Amino acid sequence: MGAGSNGLNERKKLILKAIVDAHIANGEPVGSKFLTQNKQIACSSATIRNEMAELEEMGYLEQPHTSAGRVPSEAGYRFYVDQLLDLYHLTEQEIKTLREGLRQKQQELDSIMQTAVTLASRLTNYTALSLKPRQPRVTVQRFEIMRIDDHTAVLIMLIGSIVKTKYIRSSSTISMDATVRLAAALNLKLTGITASEITLPLMMEMERMMGGYDYLVAPVVKSVCEVISLFDGGELRFEGIDRLLAYPDYYDLGRLRELLALFEKKDDLLEVLSEEAQHDDRVQIYIGSENLVKVMDNSTLIFQTIRQNGKPVGAIGIIGPTRMDYRKVIATVTSLTSGVTEVLNRPHGDRNSG
């Protein structure tokens, strides 16, 4: 049999695929005896042993301890995902569960994402995550100030298509003249810039513009930064963390504690996922040490971005052992992201129909 550019002939591919499938199914090392009983591989036991030895030399298999069987390496899983994976077809019941879950009347993004991540964990029996990515540039397009009384005003901010308000209270009088000047200063100096670009010299310029009303600048700018940070801070939620305890891969309590600490702190994973979600709409698969967060080097992360009107607004993913059911997880993540995207981009009046 001829080998392709990857060095694997068709027989090696069949054997590697059979080993990965068997190891995913039962978690045990796979030996040549099991493969000789596999009707798809019509080879002698000696031939299979030779091929398995060569696959090990090439880095696609590993031999744990003194076991006669082999398990896939990270490279083996990667080759399996990239070139050997069959499409998984969700069952009618699984499709029904997904559709019914996403057909709820709660149409806010957070509600839909929470529903999706709960479904993902339940259907795959792994830990699921939902991501609201950090936004690289959140800015205010326009400011308005509305005076309520002598000591209270409302700051109105247009961020994209969203209007946010903040109450401004001051022990000193807020006059009509002060609100006019403040709106002018905000629109001149703070529109189109991020919170990180609001510097002390910029605030001092605004204070000079405000004259005798300079005491209003600091509390108002603080409110602006607070509102922007709510938009660009991102959010990461997990569902079914306890499901990891069902897998021998997480029986090492030290490693499990590290992973749980990552879930608790979230910042490192949020940073990585936010960056990835901005650029690629395909299913992303990180196997073992491919994960940019070190403590996940015995896990696989699979996730996909959700877009609304072309803008990345979230992502749904699954975390589990490298020995995960890739076919089912990929199919579930793909179906869920497709369903959520469809709901979010449907005209508002149509969302509760069907």
C-alpha positions in Angstrom: 0.0 0.0 0.0 1.3 3.5 -0.9 1.7 6.0 1.9 0.6 9.6 1.6 2.6 12.7 2.4 1.8 12.1 6.1 3.6 8.7 6.0 0.5 6.7 6.8 -0.7 4.1 4.3 -4.4 3.1 4.3 -3.8 0.1 6.5 -2.1 2.2 9.2 -5.0 4.7 9.0 -7.5 1.9 9.5 -5.6 0.6 12.5 -5.1 4.0 14.0 -8.8 4.8 13.6 -9.9 1.5 15.2 -7.6 2.1 18.2 -8.8 5.6 18.8 -12.5 4.6 18.5 -11.9 1.6 20.8 -10.0 3.7 23.4 -12.7 6.4 23.4 -15.3 3.8 23.9 -13.8 1.8 26.8 -10.8 3.8 28.1 -8.5 0.8 28.0 -5.2 0.2 26.0 -6.0 -1.6 22.7 -4.1 -4.7 21.7 -3.6 -6.6 18.4 -6.0 -9.3 19.6 -8.9 -6.8 19.6 -7.9 -5.5 16.1 -7.8 -9.0 14.6 -11.4 -9.4 15.6 -12.2 -6.1 13.8 -13.8 -7.2 10.5 -12.7 -4.0 8.8 -9.0 -4.9 9.2 -8.3 -8.1 7.2 -4.7 -8.7 8.3 -2.8 -11.2 10.4 -2.0 -10.6 14.0 1.7 -10.3 13.2 1.0 -7.7 10.5 -1.1 -5.7 12.9 1.6 -5.9 15.6 4.2 -4.6 13.1 1.9 -1.7 12.0 1.2 -0.8 15.6 4.9 -0.8 16.4 5.5 1.5 13.4 2.6 3.8 14.5 4.3 4.0 17.9 7.6 4.9 16.4 6.0 7.6 14.3 4.5 9.1 17.5 0.8 8.3 16.9 0.5 5.7 19.6 1.9 5.2 23.1 2.4 2.1 25.2 1.4 2.8 28.8 3.6 1.0 31.4 4.1 -2.6 30.5 0.7 -3.1 28.9 0.6 -5.0 25.6 -1.9 -2.6 24.3 -1.5 0.9 22.9 -3.3 4.2 23.5 -3.4 7.2 21.1 -0.9 10.0 21.6 -1.8 13.7 21.2 -0.5 13.4 17.6 -2.7 10.3 17.1 -5.8 12.2 18.3 -4.9 15.2 16.1 -4.5 13.0 13.0 -7.8 11.3 13.9 -9.7 14.6 14.2 -8.1 16.1 11.1 -8.3 13.2 8.7 -10.1 10.1 10.0 -13.2 11.4 11.8 -16.5 10.3 10.5 -19.4 12.7 10.7 -21.7 12.1 13.7 -25.4 12.2 13.0 -27.4 13.4 15.9 -30.3 11.1 16.7 -33.9 12.3 16.2 -34.3 12.6 20.0 -31.0 14.6 20.3 -32.2 17.0 17.6 -35.6 17.3 19.2 -33.9 18.1 22.6 -31.8 20.8 21.0 -34.6 22.4 19.1 -37.0 22.4 22.0 -34.4 23.9 24.3 -33.6 26.8 21.9 -37.3 27.5 21.2 -37.8 29.1 24.6 -39.5 32.5 24.7 -36.5 34.0 26.6 -34.8 35.8 23.8 -32.0 37.6 25.6 -28.5 36.5 24.6 -27.6 35.4 28.1 -30.8 33.2 28.4 -30.2 31.5 25.1 -26.5 30.9 25.9 -27.3 29.4 29.3 -29.9 27.1 27.7 -27.4 26.1 25.0 -24.6 25.3 27.5 -26.9 23.3 29.7 -28.0 21.2 26.7 -24.4 20.8 25.6 -23.3 19.4 28.9 -26.3 17.1 29.3 -26.0 15.7 25.7 -22.3 15.0 25.8 -21.7 14.3 29.5 -18.7 16.6 29.6 -18.2 20.1 31.1 -19.7 22.8 28.8 -18.8 26.5 28.7 -20.4 29.6 27.3 -18.4 32.6 26.4 -19.2 36.3 26.1 -15.9 37.4 24.6 -14.0 40.5 25.6 -14.4 43.2 23.1 -11.2 44.8 21.8 -12.7 48.3 21.3 -15.8 49.4 23.1 -16.4 53.1 22.7 -19.2 55.7 23.3 -20.5 57.3 20.1 -22.5 60.1 21.8 -23.1 61.6 25.2 -26.2 63.5 26.5 -26.7 65.0 30.0 -30.2 65.4 31.4 -30.6 67.6 34.6 -33.1 66.1 37.1 -32.7 68.6 40.0 -30.1 70.8 41.6 -28.0 67.9 42.7 -28.9 65.1 40.2 -28.4 64.5 36.5 -28.6 61.5 34.2 -25.6 60.6 31.9 -26.9 59.1 28.7 -24.4 57.1 26.5 -24.9 55.6 23.0 -22.7 52.5 22.6 -23.3 50.9 19.2 -27.1 50.5 19.1 -27.4 50.4 22.9 -28.3 53.3 25.2 -26.9 53.1 28.7 -27.7 55.6 31.5 -26.0 56.5 34.8 -27.2 58.8 37.6 -24.8 61.6 38.5 -25.2 63.0 42.0 -23.2 65.9 43.4 -23.3 67.8 46.7 -22.6 71.0 44.7 -25.3 72.5 42.5 -25.6 71.1 38.9 -26.9 74.0 36.8 -28.3 73.9 33.3 -25.1 75.7 32.1 -23.0 72.9 33.8 -24.9 70.1 32.0 -24.5 71.9 28.6 -20.7 72.3 29.1 -20.3 68.8 30.4 -22.1 67.3 27.4 -19.9 69.3 25.0 -16.7 68.3 26.8 -17.6 64.6 26.8 -18.6 64.6 23.1 -15.4 66.5 22.2 -12.9 64.4 24.3 -14.4 61.0 25.0 -16.3 59.8 22.0 -14.6 57.0 20.0 -12.0 56.1 22.6 -11.7 53.1 24.9 -11.6 53.3 28.7 -7.8 52.5 28.6 -7.3 55.6 26.4 -8.9 58.0 29.0 -5.7 59.5 30.6 -5.1 62.0 33.4 -4.0 64.7 30.9 -7.3 64.2 29.0 -9.3 64.6 32.2 -7.3 67.8 33.1 -8.2 69.2 29.7 -11.9 68.5 30.4 -11.6 70.2 33.8 -10.2 73.3 32.1 -13.1 73.3 29.7 -15.6 73.0 32.6 -14.2 76.1 34.4 -16.0 76.4 37.7 -17.8 73.1 37.2 -14.6 71.1 37.1 -15.7 69.0 40.1 -18.1 67.1 37.9 -15.4 65.7 35.6 -14.0 63.0 37.9 -17.3 61.3 38.9 -18.7 61.5 35.4 -15.5 60.0 33.8 -15.5 57.2 36.5 -19.1 56.4 35.5 -18.2 56.3 31.8 -15.3 53.8 32.5 -17.6 51.6 34.7 -20.2 51.3 31.9 -17.6 50.6 29.2 -15.9 47.9 31.3 -19.3 46.1 31.6 -19.3 45.8 27.8 -15.7 44.8 27.2 -15.0 42.7 30.3 -16.3 39.4 28.8 -17.8 36.5 30.7 -17.2 32.8 31.0 -19.7 30.3 32.5 -19.4 26.6 33.1 -22.0 23.8 33.3 -21.5 20.3 34.5 -18.0 20.7 36.1 -18.8 17.7 38.3 -19.1 15.5 35.2 -15.3 15.5 35.0 -15.2 13.3 38.1 -16.7 10.4 36.1 -13.5 10.1 34.0 -10.3 8.3 35.2 -8.3 11.0 33.5 -9.1 13.4 36.4 -8.6 11.0 39.3 -5.2 12.8 40.0 -6.5 15.2 42.7 -3.6 17.6 42.2 -4.3 18.0 38.5 -8.0 18.2 39.1 -7.5 21.0 41.6 -5.5 23.0 39.1 -8.2 22.6 36.5 -10.9 23.6 39.0 -8.9 26.6 40.0 -8.7 27.6 36.3 -12.5 27.4 36.1 -12.8 29.5 39.2 -10.4 32.2 38.2 -11.4 32.1 34.6 -9.1 35.1 33.5 -6.5 33.0 31.6 -9.1 31.0 29.7 -11.3 34.0 29.0 -8.3 35.9 27.5 -7.5 33.0 25.2 -11.0 32.2 24.1 -11.9 35.9 23.6 -8.9 36.3 21.2 -9.8 33.1 19.3 -13.5 34.0 19.0 -12.7 37.2 17.2 -11.1 35.5 14.2 -12.5 32.1 13.3 -16.0 30.8 12.9 -15.0 27.2 12.4 -15.1 24.6 15.2 -11.8 25.0 17.1 -10.2 21.9 18.6 -7.3 22.0 21.1 -5.9 18.7 22.1 -3.7 18.3 25.2 -0.6 20.5 25.1 -2.1 22.4 22.1 -4.2 24.2 24.8 -2.6 27.6 25.5 -3.5 27.3 29.2 -0.9 24.8 30.6 -3.1 23.1 33.2 -5.4 21.8 30.4 -2.6 19.6 28.9 -4.5 16.4 29.6 -7.8 17.8 28.3 -9.4 18.7 25.0 -11.3 21.9 24.4 -13.7 22.2 21.5 -15.6 25.4 20.9 -17.3 27.5 18.1 -18.1 31.2 17.8 -21.6 32.6 17.6 -22.2 35.7 15.6 -25.0 38.2 15.5 -25.2 40.5 12.5 -21.6 39.5 11.7 -20.2 40.4 15.1 -18.9 37.7 17.5 -21.2 37.8 20.5 -20.4 34.5 22.2 -19.1 30.9 21.9 -20.2 27.5 23.1 -17.6 24.8 24.0 -16.9 21.5 25.6 -14.0 20.5 27.9 -13.3 16.9 28.5 -10.5 14.3 28.5 -8.4 13.9 25.4 -10.2 10.5 25.2 -13.5 12.2 24.3 -16.2 11.3 21.8 -15.0 13.8 19.2 -17.7 12.9 16.7 -20.6 13.5 19.0 -19.0 16.6 20.7 -18.3 18.3 17.4 -21.8 17.5 16.1 -23.4 18.8 19.2 -21.3 22.0 19.3 -22.0 22.7 15.6 -25.7 22.1 16.0 -26.0 24.3 19.0 -24.0 27.2 17.6 -26.0 27.0 14.4 -29.3 27.0 16.3 -28.3 29.9 18.6 -27.1 31.9 15.6 -30.4 31.3 13.8 -32.4 32.4 16.8 -30.3 35.5 17.3 -30.4 36.6 13.7 -34.1 35.9 13.1 -36.3 39.0 12.8 -37.5 39.9 16.4 -41.1 39.4 15.6 -40.4 35.8 14.4 -38.5 34.6 17.4 -41.3 33.0 19.3 -42.8 31.3 16.3 -42.5 27.7 15.3 
